[in-house]
Amino acid sequence: MFNLNQAKKEKPVVSSNVSQILPGLWIGDIHSATNIQFLKSRGITYILNCSQNTKIPITKTIHYPKEVSYRICRNLHHDIDWVIDSIEKKLINNNNILIFCESNLHNSPTVALIYMLKYGKLDLNTAFMFIKSKNNTIFKPECKHLDFIRFFYKKINRGK
């Protein structure tokens, strides 16, 4: 589980296509996922493709270093539980992770936000404000997965 106070103190690392959300956790677009120099410089060893177009042939055209594992989330709504659990396992084992989608506007930020809701035990508003503080271009013009995020938030808070 991450420490929100520690994460708030860290200066966000942002470029036009990638943002560090938490120590070891990055969200980005397809360009960040294909930038081997970036992946190496950040020690990223786990890449999670959350694009709606899962047929992006980057694993056939990009030769990732052997220590980099690559997974595809084929259906965000169906796969969300294993996705966020795998992120937690990788972070606990000190793996750096890149979650990417085509534009870094909706899918990858949604996954990071849901991860923070479950493992950071944040309320919905705090999680939204926090992730937008790391990159104010995400969820523009509006979050297209808002209903799904609300559903998942209710699901993880039922037992409380």
Contact map, one row per residue, 1 for C-alpha under 8 A:
1110000000000000000000000000000000000000000000000000000000000000000000000000000000000001000100000000000000000000000000110000000000000000000000000000000000000000
1111001000000000000001000000000000000000000000000000000000000000000000000000000000000000000000000000000000000000000000110000000000000000000000000000000000000000
1111111000000000000000000000000000000000000000000000000000000000000000000000000000000000000000000000000000000000000000010000000000000000000000000000000000000000
0111111100000000000000000000000000000000000000000000000000000000000000000000000000000000000000000000000000000000000000010000000000000000000000000000000000000000
0011111110000000000000000000000000000000000000000000000000000000000000000000000000000000000000000000000000000000000000000000000000000000000000000000000000000000
0011111111000000000000000000000000000000000000000000000000000000000000000000000000000000000000000000000000000000000000000000000000000000000000000000000000000000
0111111111000000000011100000000000000000000000000000000000000000000000000000000000000000000000000000000000000000000000000000000000000000000000000000000000000000
0001111111100000000000000000000000000000000000000000000000000000000000000000000000000000000000000000000000000000000000000000000001000000000000000000000000000000
0000111111100000000000000000000000000000000000000000000000000000000000000000000000000000000000000000000000000000000000000000000000000000000000000000000000000000
0000011111110000000000000000000000000000000000000000000000000000000000000000000000000000000000000000000000000000000000000000000000000000000000000000000000000000
0000000111111000000000000000000000000000000000000000000000000000000000000000000000000000000000000000000000000000000000000000000000000000000000000000000000000000
0000000001111100001110000000000000000000000000000000000000000000000000000000000000000000000000000000000000000000000000000000000000000100000000000000000000000000
0000000000111110001100000000000000000000000000000000000000000000000000000000000000000000000000000000000000000000000000000000000000000100000000000000000000000000
0000000000011111111100000000000000000000000000000000000000000000000000000000000000000000000000000000000000000000000000000000000000000110000000000000000000000000
0000000000001111111000000000000000000000000000000000000000000000000000000000000000000000000000000000000000000000000000000000000000000000000000000000000000000000
0000000000000111110000000000000000000000000000000000000000000000000000000000000000000000000000000000000000000000000000000000000000000000000000000000000000000000
0000000000000111111000000001101100000000000000000000000000000000000000000000000000000000000000000000001100000000000000000000000000000000000000000000000000000000
0000000000000111111100000111100100000000000000000000000000000000000000000000000000000000000000000000000100000000000000000000000000000000000000000000000000000000
0000000000011110111110000111000000000000000000000000000000000000000000000000000000000000000000000000000000000000000000000000000000000110000000000000000000000000
0000000000011100011111111110000000000000000000000000000000000000000000000000000000000000000000000000000000000000000000000000000000000100000000000000000000000000
0000001000010000001111101110000000000000000000000000000000000000000000000000000000000000000000000000000000000001000000000000000000100100000000000000000000000000
0100001000000000000111111100000000000000000000000000000000000000000000000000000000000000000000000000000000000000000000000000000000000000000000000000000000000000
0000001000000000000111111000000000000000000000000000000000000000000000000000000000000000000000000000000000000000000000000000000000000000000000000000000000000000
0000000000000000000101111100000000000000000100000000000000000000000000000000000000000000001001111000000000000000000000000000000000000000000000000000000000000000
0000000000000000000111111110000000000000000000000000000000000000000000000000000000000000001000011110000000000000000000000000000000000000000000000000000000000000
0000000000000000011111011111000000000000000000000000000000000000000000000000000000000000000000011110000000000000000000000000000000000000000000000000000000000000
0000000000000000011110001111100000000000000000000000000000000000000000000000000000000000000000000111000100011001000000000000000000000000000000000000000000000000
0000000000000000111000000111111110000000000000000000000000000000000000000000000000000000000000000111101100010000000000000000000000000000000000000000000000000000
0000000000000000110000000011111110000000000000000000000000000000000000000000000000000000000000000001111100000000000000000000000000000000000000000000000000000000
0000000000000000000000000001111111000000000000000000000000000000000000000000000000000000000000000001111000000000000000000000000000000000000000000000000000000000
0000000000000000100000000001111111100000000000000000000000000000000000000000000000000000000000000000000000000000000000000000000000000000000000000000000000000000
0000000000000000110000000001111111100110000000000000000000000000000000000000000000000000000000000001000000000000000000000000000000000000000000000000000000000000
0000000000000000000000000001111111110010000000100000000000000000000000000000000000000000000000000101000000000000000000000000000000000000000000000000000000000000
0000000000000000000000000000011111110000000000000000000001000100000000000000000000000000000000000000000000000000000000000000000000000000000000000000000000000000
0000000000000000000000000000001111111110000000000000000000000000000000000000000000000000000000000000000000000000000000000000000000000000000000000000000000000000
0000000000000000000000000000000011111111000000000000000000000001000000000000000000000000000000000000000000000000000000000000000000000000000000000000000000000000
0000000000000000000000000000000000111111100000000000000000000000000000000000000000000000000000000000000000000000000000000000000000000000000000000000000000000000
0000000000000000000000000000000100111111110000000000000000000000000000000000000000000000000000000000000000000000000000000000000000000000000000000000000000000000
0000000000000000000000000000000110111111111110000000000000000000000000000000000000000000000000000000000000000000000000000000000000000000000000000000000000000000
0000000000000000000000000000000000011111111100000000000000000000000000000000000000000000000000000000000000000000000000000000000000000000000000000000000000000000
0000000000000000000000000000000000001111111100000000000000000000000000000000000000000000000000000000000000000000000000000000000000000000000000000000000000000000
0000000000000000000000000000000000000111111100000000000000000000000000000000000000000000000000010000000000000000000000000000000000000000000000000000000000000000
0000000000000000000000000000000000000011111110000000000000000000000000000000000000000000000000110000000000000000000000000000000000000000000000000000000000000000
0000000000000000000000010000000000000011111111100000000000000000000100000000000000000000000000111100000000000000000000000000000000000000000000000000000000000000
0000000000000000000000000000000000000010001111100000000000000000001110000000000000000000000000111000000000000000000000000000000000000000000000000000000000000000
0000000000000000000000000000000000000000000111110000000000000000000111100000000000000000010000111100000000000000000000000000000000000000000000000000000000000000
0000000000000000000000000000000010000000000111111000000000000000000111100000000000000000000000001111000000000000000000000000000000000000000000000000000000000000
0000000000000000000000000000000000000000000001111100000000000000000001111000000000000000000000001111000000000000000000000000000000000000000000000000000000000000
0000000000000000000000000000000000000000000000111110010000000000000001111000000000000000000000000011100000000000000000000000000000000000000000000000000000000000
0000000000000000000000000000000000000000000000011111010000000000000000011101000000000000000000000011100000110000000000000000000000000000000000000000000000000000
0000000000000000000000000000000000000000000000001111110000000000000000001000000000000000000000000001110000110000000000000000000000000000000000000000000000000000
0000000000000000000000000000000000000000000000000111110000000000000000000110000000000000000000000000110000000000000000000000000000000000000000000000000000000000
0000000000000000000000000000000000000000000000000011111100000000000000000000000000000000000000000000010000000000000000000000000000000000000000000000000000000000
0000000000000000000000000000000000000000000000001111111100000000000000011100000000000000000000000000000000000000000000000000000000000000000000000000000000000000
0000000000000000000000000000000000000000000000000000111110000000000000000000000000000000000000000000000000000000000000000000000000000000000000000000000000000000
0000000000000000000000000000000000000000000000000000111111000000000000000000000000000000000000000000000000000000000000000000000000000000000000000000000000000000
0000000000000000000000000000000000000000000000000000001111111000000000000000000000000000000000000000000000000000000000000000000000000000000000000000000000000000
0000000000000000000000000000000001000000000000000000000111111100000000000000000000000000000000000000000000000000000000000000000000000000000000000000000000000000
0000000000000000000000000000000000000000000000000000000011111111000000000000000000000000000000000000000000000000000000000000000000000000000000000000000000000000
0000000000000000000000000000000000000000000000000000000011111110000000000000000000000000000000000000000000000000000000000000000000000000000000000000000000000000
0000000000000000000000000000000000000000000000000000000011111110000000000000000000000000000000000000000000000000000000000000000000000000000000000000000000000000
0000000000000000000000000000000001000000000000000000000001111111000000000000000000000000000000000000000000000000000000000000000000000000000000000000000000000000
0000000000000000000000000000000000000000000000000000000000111111100000000000000000000000000000000000000000000000000000000000000000000000000000000000000000000000
0000000000000000000000000000000000010000000000000000000000100111110100000000000000000000000000000000000000000000000000000000000000000000000000000000000000000000
0000000000000000000000000000000000000000000000000000000000000011111100000000000000000000000000000000000000000000000000000000000000000000000000000000000000000000
0000000000000000000000000000000000000000000000000000000000000001111110000000000000000000000000000000000000000000000000000000000000000000000000000000000000000000
0000000000000000000000000000000000000000000010000000000000000000111110000000000000000000000000000000000000000000000000000000000000000000000000000000000000000000
0000000000000000000000000000000000000000000111100000000000000001111111000000000000000000000000000000000000000000000000000000000000000000000000000000000000000000
0000000000000000000000000000000000000000000011100000000000000000011111100000000000000000000000000000000000000000000000000000000000000000000000000000000000000000
0000000000000000000000000000000000000000000001111000000000000000000111110000000000000000000000000000000000000000000000000000000000000000000000000000000000000000
0000000000000000000000000000000000000000000001111000000000000000000011111000000000000000000000000000000000000000000000000000000000000000000000000000000000000000
0000000000000000000000000000000000000000000000011100010000000000000001111100000000000000000000000000000000000000000000000000000000000000000000000000000000000000
0000000000000000000000000000000000000000000000011110010000000000000000111111001000100000000000000000000000000000000000000000000000000000000000000000000000000000
0000000000000000000000000000000000000000000000000101010000000000000000011111001000000000000000000000000000000000000000000000000000000000000000000000000000000000
0000000000000000000000000000000000000000000000000001000000000000000000001111111000000000000000000000000000000000000000000000000000000000000000000000000000000000
0000000000000000000000000000000000000000000000000100000000000000000000001111111100000000000000000000000000100000000000000000000000000000000000000000000000000000
0000000000000000000000000000000000000000000000000000000000000000000000000011111100000000000000000000000000000000000000000000000000000000000000000001000000000000
0000000000000000000000000000000000000000000000000000000000000000000000000011111110000000000000000000000000000000000000000000000000000000000000000000000000000000
0000000000000000000000000000000000000000000000000000000000000000000000001111111111100000000000000000000000000000000000000000000000000000000000000000000000000000
0000000000000000000000000000000000000000000000000000000000000000000000000001111111110000000000000000000000000010000000000000000000000000000000000000000000000000
0000000000000000000000000000000000000000000000000000000000000000000000000000011111111000000000000000000000000000000000000000000000000000000000000000000000000000
0000000000000000000000000000000000000000000000000000000000000000000000000000001111111100000000000000000000000000000000000000000000000000000000000000000000000000
0000000000000000000000000000000000000000000000000000000000000000000000001000001111111110000000000000000000000010000000000000000000000000000000000000000000000000
0000000000000000000000000000000000000000000000000000000000000000000000000000000111111111000000000000000000000010011000000000000000000000000000000000000000000000
0000000000000000000000000000000000000000000000000000000000000000000000000000000011111111100000000000000000000000000000000000000000000000000000000000000000000000
0000000000000000000000000000000000000000000000000000000000000000000000000000000001111111110000000000000000000000000000000000000000000000000000000000000000000000
0000000000000000000000000000000000000000000000000000000000000000000000000000000000111111111000001000000000000000001000000000000000000000000000000000000000000000
1000000000000000000000000000000000000000000000000000000000000000000000000000000000011111111100000000000000000000001000100000000000000000000000000000000000000000
0000000000000000000000000000000000000000000000000000000000000000000000000000000000001111111110000000000000000000000000000000000000000000000000000000000000000000
0000000000000000000000000000000000000000000001000000000000000000000000000000000000000111111111111000000000000000000000000000000000000000000000000000000000000000
0000000000000000000000011000000000000000000000000000000000000000000000000000000000000011111111111000000000000000000000000000000000000000000000000000000000000000
1000000000000000000000000000000000000000000000000000000000000000000000000000000000000001111111100000000000000000000000000000000000000000000000000000000000000000
0000000000000000000000000000000000000000000000000000000000000000000000000000000000000000111111100000000000000000000000000000000000000000000000000000000000000000
0000000000000000000000010000000000000000000000000000000000000000000000000000000000000000011111110000000000000000000000000000000000000000000000000000000000000000
0000000000000000000000010000000000000000001111000000000000000000000000000000000000000000011111111000000000000000000000000000000000000000000000000000000000000000
0000000000000000000000011100000000000000011111000000000000000000000000000000000000000000011001111100000000000000000000000000000000000000000000000000000000000000
0000000000000000000000011100000000000000000111110000000000000000000000000000000000000010011000111110000000000000000000000000000000000000000000000000000000000000
0000000000000000000000001111000010000000000101110000000000000000000000000000000000000000000000011111000000000000000000000000000000000000000000000000000000000000
0000000000000000000000001111000000000000000000111100000000000000000000000000000000000000000000001111100000010011000000000000000000000000000000000000000000000000
0000000000000000000000000011110110000000000000111110000000000000000000000000000000000000000000000111110100110000000000000000000000000000000000000000000000000000
0000000000000000000000000001110000000000000000001111000000000000000000000000000000000000000000000011111111110000000000000000000000000000000000000000000000000000
0000000000000000000000000000110000000000000000000011100000000000000000000000000000000000000000000001111100000000000000000000000000000000000000000000000000000000
0000000000000000100000000001110000000000000000000000000000000000000000000000000000000000000000000000111111000000000000000000000000000000000000000000000000000000
0000000000000000110000000011100000000000000000000000000000000000000000000000000000000000000000000001111111111000000000000000000000000000010000000000000000000000
0000000000000000000000000000000000000000000000000000000000000000000000000000000000000000000000000000101111111000000000000000000000000000111100000000000000000000
0000000000000000000000000000000000000000000000000000000000000000000000000000000000000000000000000000101111111100000000000000000000000000011000111000000000000000
0000000000000000000000000000000000000000000000000110000000000000000000000001000000000000000000000001100111111110000000000000000000000000000000001000000000000000
0000000000000000000000000011000000000000000000000110000000000000000000000000000000000000000000000011100111111111000000000000000000000000000000000000000000000000
0000000000000000000000000010000000000000000000000000000000000000000000000000000000000000000000000000000111111111100000000000000000100000011000000000000000000000
0000000000000000000000000000000000000000000000000000000000000000000000000000000000000000000000000000000001111111110000000000000000000000000000001000100000000000
0000000000000000000000000000000000000000000000000000000000000000000000000000000100110000000000000010000000111111111000000000000000000000000000000000000000000000
0000000000000000000010000010000000000000000000000000000000000000000000000000000000000000000000000010000000011111111100000000000000000000000000000000000000000000
0000000000000000000000000000000000000000000000000000000000000000000000000000000000000000000000000000000000001111111110000000001100100000000000000000000000000000
0000000000000000000000000000000000000000000000000000000000000000000000000000000000010000000000000000000000000111111111000000000000000000000000000000100110000000
0000000000000000000000000000000000000000000000000000000000000000000000000000000000010011000000000000000000000011111111110000000000000000000000000000000000000000
0000000000000000000000000000000000000000000000000000000000000000000000000000000000000000000000000000000000000001111111111100001000000000000000000000000000000000
0000000000000000000000000000000000000000000000000000000000000000000000000000000000000000000000000000000000000000111111111111001000000000000000000000000010000000
0000000000000000000000000000000000000000000000000000000000000000000000000000000000000000000000000000000000000000011111111100000000000000000000000000000010010000
1100000000000000000000000000000000000000000000000000000000000000000000000000000000000001000000000000000000000000001111111000000000000000000000000000000000000000
1111000000000000000000000000000000000000000000000000000000000000000000000000000000000000000000000000000000000000001111111100000000000000000000000000000000000000
0000000000000000000000000000000000000000000000000000000000000000000000000000000000000000000000000000000000000000000111111110000000000000000000000000000000000000
0000000000000000000000000000000000000000000000000000000000000000000000000000000000000000000000000000000000000000000111011111011000000000000000000000000000000000
0000000000000000000000000000000000000000000000000000000000000000000000000000000000000000000000000000000000000000000010001111111000000000000000000000000000000000
0000000000000000000000000000000000000000000000000000000000000000000000000000000000000000000000000000000000000000000010000111111100000000000000000000010010000000
0000000000000000000000000000000000000000000000000000000000000000000000000000000000000000000000000000000000000000000000000011111110000000000000000000000000000000
0000000000000000000000000000000000000000000000000000000000000000000000000000000000000000000000000000000000000000000000000111111111000000000000000000000000000000
0000000000000000000000000000000000000000000000000000000000000000000000000000000000000000000000000000000000000000100110000111111111100000000000000000000000000000
0000000000000000000000000000000000000000000000000000000000000000000000000000000000000000000000000000000000000000100000000001111111110000000000000000000000000000
0000000000000000000000000000000000000000000000000000000000000000000000000000000000000000000000000000000000000000000000000000111111111000000000000000000000000000
0000000100000000000000000000000000000000000000000000000000000000000000000000000000000000000000000000000000000000000000000000011111111100000000000000000000000000
0000000000000000000010000000000000000000000000000000000000000000000000000000000000000000000000000000000000001000100000000000001111111110000000000000000000000000
0000000000000000000000000000000000000000000000000000000000000000000000000000000000000000000000000000000000000000000000000000000111111111110000000000000000000000
0000000000000000000000000000000000000000000000000000000000000000000000000000000000000000000000000000000000000000000000000000000011111111000000000000000000000000
0000000000011100001110000000000000000000000000000000000000000000000000000000000000000000000000000000000000000000000000000000000001111111000000000000000000000000
0000000000000100001000000000000000000000000000000000000000000000000000000000000000000000000000000000000000000000000000000000000000111111110000000000000000000000
0000000000000000000000000000000000000000000000000000000000000000000000000000000000000000000000000000000000000000000000000000000000011111110000000000000000000000
0000000000000000000000000000000000000000000000000000000000000000000000000000000000000000000000000000000010000000000000000000000000010011111100000000000000000000
0000000000000000000000000000000000000000000000000000000000000000000000000000000000000000000000000000000111001000000000000000000000010011111100000000000000000000
0000000000000000000000000000000000000000000000000000000000000000000000000000000000000000000000000000000011001000000000000000000000000000111111110000000000000000
0000000000000000000000000000000000000000000000000000000000000000000000000000000000000000000000000000000010000000000000000000000000000000111111100000000000000000
0000000000000000000000000000000000000000000000000000000000000000000000000000000000000000000000000000000000000000000000000000000000000000001111100000000000000000
0000000000000000000000000000000000000000000000000000000000000000000000000000000000000000000000000000000000000000000000000000000000000000001111110000000000000000
0000000000000000000000000000000000000000000000000000000000000000000000000000000000000000000000000000000001000000000000000000000000000000001111111100000000000000
0000000000000000000000000000000000000000000000000000000000000000000000000000000000000000000000000000000001000000000000000000000000000000001001111110000000000000
0000000000000000000000000000000000000000000000000000000000000000000000000000000000000000000000000000000001100100000000000000000000000000000000111111100000000000
0000000000000000000000000000000000000000000000000000000000000000000000000000000000000000000000000000000000000000000000000000000000000000000000111111110000000000
0000000000000000000000000000000000000000000000000000000000000000000000000000000000000000000000000000000000000000000000000000000000000000000000011111111000000000
0000000000000000000000000000000000000000000000000000000000000000000000000000100000000000000000000000000000000000000000000000000000000000000000001111111100000000
0000000000000000000000000000000000000000000000000000000000000000000000000000000000000000000000000000000000000100010000000000000000000000000000001111111110000000
0000000000000000000000000000000000000000000000000000000000000000000000000000000000000000000000000000000000000000000000000001000000000000000000000111111111000000
0000000000000000000000000000000000000000000000000000000000000000000000000000000000000000000000000000000000000000000000000000000000000000000000000011111111100000
0000000000000000000000000000000000000000000000000000000000000000000000000000000000000000000000000000000000000000010000000000000000000000000000000001111111110000
0000000000000000000000000000000000000000000000000000000000000000000000000000000000000000000000000000000000000000010011000001000000000000000000000000111111111000
0000000000000000000000000000000000000000000000000000000000000000000000000000000000000000000000000000000000000000000000000000000000000000000000000000011111111100
0000000000000000000000000000000000000000000000000000000000000000000000000000000000000000000000000000000000000000000000000000000000000000000000000000001111111100
0000000000000000000000000000000000000000000000000000000000000000000000000000000000000000000000000000000000000000000001000000000000000000000000000000000111111110
0000000000000000000000000000000000000000000000000000000000000000000000000000000000000000000000000000000000000000000000000000000000000000000000000000000011111111
0000000000000000000000000000000000000000000000000000000000000000000000000000000000000000000000000000000000000000000000000000000000000000000000000000000001111111
0000000000000000000000000000000000000000000000000000000000000000000000000000000000000000000000000000000000000000000000000000000000000000000000000000000000011111
0000000000000000000000000000000000000000000000000000000000000000000000000000000000000000000000000000000000000000000000000000000000000000000000000000000000001111
